[in-house]
Amino acid sequence: MTDFGAGSRVFTSDERTISAIAKNVGIPKKRARFLFRLANYLNCKNILELGTSLGIGTSALAVNTKSAVTSIEGCPQTADVARNQLKKFGLSNVKLKVGEFEEILSKFIVFSNKTTNNKQQTQYDLIYFDGHHTKEATLKYFKLLLPAAHNNSVFIFDDIHWSPGMEAAWEEIKTHPEVRVSIDTFFLGLVFFRQEQAKQHFTIRL
Ligand SMILES: C[S@@+](CC[C@H](N)C(=O)[O-])C[C@H]1O[C@@H](n2cnc3c(N)ncnc32)[C@H](O)[C@@H]1O
């Protein structure tokens, strides 16, 4: 496989079994259930995921077939496994894009300046950031995708306490002026943008 992310603390070679990827990289069942429930509760129709891996989170987000899920994966071999799995589950509401995040995003998202509002902007109800767990990359994708958020969107960041860099990125995201409510569930960090809401931070153990 091709590793685009922050590298692995577990794998030392670029040959990995699917079961080892599922165990060490894929999200656990509890987190997948949470993603499913949250997307369902917030009635998310347009969903974007950065980091498909084997498609565990993708499947959880796409089980509600009223939603349209776009998921991006950099490693073509891993994406092939995810594609087969999604097909097996009959989840035809997923568009899987293969390539580096920034490159793919620049191809299919029209970025515009929110204040000038002069371009047709792709907006997402939910964006799940689960790839490239470094401070710089996390903040880069957050800022890149801010114009794709509307007032009721939620951004979900995985592994916010994985490293000092991820902690620092999460601190900066929480205090960003466009962010109103942030929730730290330990593994996941959730941010909401409802401008009518007072700025508040919560810590909840799921
Ligand atoms: C933690 S895994 C995603 C787990 C997945 N969301 C799940 O539900 O099981 C991160 C994935 O993101 C991909 N990735 C990391 N950085 C990337 C980048 N800059 N561009 C494209 N893919 C990237 C990796 O190849 C890896 O498969």
The ligand as an ORCA input file, in Angstrom:
! r2SCAN-3c Opt
* xyz 0 1
  C      -7.132      6.277      9.690
  S      -7.356      5.749      8.052
  C      -9.080      6.014      7.769
  C      -9.972      5.057      8.506
  C     -11.378      5.053      7.946
  N     -11.984      6.374      7.980
  C     -12.266      4.080      8.678
  O     -13.429      4.422      8.905
  O     -11.850      2.977      8.986
  C      -6.631      7.046      7.114
  C      -6.631      6.806      5.609
  O      -6.362      8.055      4.979
  C      -5.503      7.886      3.884
  N      -4.749      9.138      3.739
  C      -3.968      9.738      4.675
  N      -3.482     10.904      4.229
  C      -3.951     11.059      2.960
  C      -3.798     12.076      1.966
  N      -3.063     13.167      2.201
  N      -4.434     11.905      0.796
  C      -5.186     10.801      0.571
  N      -5.373      9.800      1.463
  C      -4.760      9.931      2.643
  C      -4.612      6.694      4.259
  O      -4.159      6.027      3.097
  C      -5.543      5.851      5.139
  O      -6.124      4.800      4.401
*
